[in-house]
Amino acid sequence: MSNLIVIPARYESTRLPGKPLLRQSGKYLIEHVYERAVSATRARAVVVATDDMRIMKAVKGFGGSAVMTSLAHLSGTDRIAEVAQMPEYQHYERIVNLQGDEPEVDPGLLDSLFRILENTDVPMATAAAPFDDAAEVQNPNVVKVVVDQRRFAMYFSRSVIPYDRDGIARDASRLMLAGLYRKHLGVYAYRREFLLELSRTEPCEMEKLEKLEQLRALYMGAKVIVHDSPQSHHGIDTPEDYAAFLIRQGISTV
């Protein structure tokens, strides 16, 4: 299995600086993510790609693998593309980009993305899940995806898509239950050659507007298949997200 999971992890974060090293649970946040990744049975190797020696030291400290990457990268895609070109990792054919703030990702989801690339010729795969709450559909921080009948992505957006022009559904809950509103899960699988091509390509205007780098792949004309996950996982973007994660871990935040 020529499968590699790369976990990009930056120290700087606008809403939650230093979040990979948050440790109120007794483990670093990046450690939780790493443990999920190594539980994926189809991954031959897992490595954290960071730009900060503090994160590097923490990962090495709990027995994980980590590499230093450039400070100049503007996206996680560029960071994992650098890893894909390192001598020790350039032989991996399929690479999953697992963000370093996803401590509750299902390892089975990572395996499913690898299987898609193993059994099809698509260059890229990602995932979506039902919304937990109709109010989330209106939240621009939650990305939506629309797919065609073959499960290929048609568009990703922070806006409400599809838009209910005539008010047929009256509210988002009806369309949510019908499965028309899908929450995009920010985990990606790439064939190595496509990952490098994607990284070399300049961001398109849609990507710049929405701040969604997966739109670059669609703009390039690539087919992006969307795995249908039965449930979503919670990413950590804010202090409130981390507090909720601790509660789910059974840890008091009082």
N, C-alpha and C positions, 0 to 999 in steps of 0.2 A: 504493500500500500504506500504509494508515493504521496502521502498526505501530510501537510504541515499546518498547524494552527499558530498564527502570529497574533500576539496581543499588544497593540500599540498603547503606550501609556506615557502621557505627558504630565509633568508636575504642575504646570500652569493651567489654570481653569478659571474662566471669568466668574462663574457662579460658585465654585467650590475649589479654591486653590489647594493643591497638595492632596487631592482626594485619593490617589492610589495608595497613600500611606496612612489613611484613616484606620484607626486600630481599636476602636471602642468595643468591638466584638471579641477582642482577644487575638484576632488575625488581621493582617493588613487587608484592605479592600482588594488590592491586586492579588493577594494570596487566595481569597475566595474565588476570584475569577480563574486563576491558574488551576485550582483544584477541580473546578468544573471542566476545564479544557482537557486535563489529563485523564478525565473519566470517559472521554469520547473514545470508543473502542476502535474507530477507523483512523485515528490520528497516529502517525508514526512518531511525531515529535511536536513539542510545544515550546515556544520561545516568546519572551516579553521583549518588545522593541521600545526602548526608551531614549530620552535625551537628557536624563538627569541621573547623576551618580548616586543620589539618595535612593532612587527607585531601584537602580541596579544593585546596590548593596543589600536592600531589603529582600529582593527576589533571590539573590545568591544565599542570603541568610536562611531562608526557609527551604533551601534545596532546589530552587527552580533554575531554569536556564534563562539568561537575558543577554541582550547585545545592546551596545550603544549605537545610536543613529544620529543623523544630523539634526542640529537645532533649526535648520532652515525650512524643514518640511511644513507645509501649510495644511496637510490632511493626513489622516491615518493611512489612506491608500498609498501616498508617496512614501510613508515610513515603511510599510510592509514591502513595497516594491524594492526599497533599498536592501531589505533583508533577503528578498528573493534572489538578489544578485551577489550575495556574499558566498564565497567558495563552499562553506559548509552547508549551505541551504539551497544552492542553485540547481540541485538535481531533483528537487520536489516539483511534481507536475501540477498538484492541486493544493491551493492555499486558502484557508479560511481566515478571514479578518474578524476577530472577536474583540470588541471594544473592551478596554480595561475597566469599565464601570458597569459591567453586567454580571454581578456576583450570583445571580439566580438563574442564569441561562441553563436550559436543559441540555445535558450532553447528548441526548438522543437527537436533538435538533441539529447539532453539529454533525453527527453521523449521517443524518438525512441529507444535508447539503453535500457532503462528500459523495454519497451514493448517487445523487443526481448527476454530478460531473463524471462519475465512474461509468454510468450507464447511458449517457447521452453525449451529444457533441456540442451542447450549449457552452458558451464561454464564461457564463457568470450565473450564479444563483443567489437568491436571498429568501426571506421568509416574511409571512404576514400571519396575523391572528385576529380572531373576533375582538371587538371592543368590549371591555368590561362594563363600561358606563356610557350611555348616550351623550353625556356632557363632554366626554373626551373628544368626540367627533369635531366639536367646535374649537378645540384647543390647538392653536398653531404650533405649539411645541410637540404635538403628537403628529407624526407623519402618516398620511393616508396613501394607499396605493390602489389603483384600478388595474385589473388584469383582463385578458381576453379569454376566450373559451378553452385555450390550450394552456392557461396559467402563465402566459408571458405578460410581463409588465407593460401596460400602456402608458402610465404616467404615475409619478410620485409627487405629492404636494403637501404643503402645510395648510392649504385651503381645504374646504369641504368638497371632496369629489367622491362620487358624482354629485352634481348640484341638482337639487330637486326644484326645478324652475316653476312648475305649476303647483307646488305644495301638495302633491298627491299623498305623500307620507304623513303630512301634518307635523310630524316631529321626527327627529333622528332615530328614535327607538325602533320604529317600524322597519326602516331600511337597514338598521343595524341587525335586527333579528333575521332579516332576509338575506344577510350576508353580503350586501352590496357595499357596506362600509367596512374596510379592512385596515387594521393598524399595521403599519410596516415595522418589522423588527430589524434593528440595525446590525445585522450580522450578514456577512457576505462570503461567498466561495468563488474563487477565480481559477481559471487555468492560468498557469504561470505566464505564458506568452501574452494572453490578453491583459493580465494585470500590468505587465510592463508597457504595453501599448497604451493602456488607459492612463498610466502615470505620465507618459510622454506627451499626451494630448492636452492642449490648453483647455481650461474651463470654458464651458459655453455660457451664454447669457442667462439661460434658464437656471443653470446651477448657481450662478452668481446672485440671481434674484431670490431664489428659494433657499440658498445655502444648503443644497443637497447634492453631494458629489455623484450620487448614483445617476442623476440626470445626464451626466456627461456620457455614460455608457449608452443611454437611449439615443442621445444626440448623434453618437457615432454610428448608430444603426445596429447596435448589438442586440441580440436576443437575451433578455434577462428573465429566467424562469423564477417564479415565486412559489416556494413551498408553503403549503397550507398547514400551519401549526394549529393544534386545537386550543392552545392557550398562550398568552403572552408572558413575558418576564419583565421585571421592573429594573430599569436602568437607574443609576445614581447621578443626578445632575445638580441637585441642590441640597442644602443642609436638611431640608424637610424630607427629601427622598432617603437620605442616609438614616435619619431618625426612624422613618417607617421601616426601613430594612432591619434596623436593630430590634424593633418591636416584633417583626416577623421571626427574628432569630430568638425571641424570648428574652431579650435583654432590656431592662428598664432604662429609660432615657431621663428619668426624673433626677 
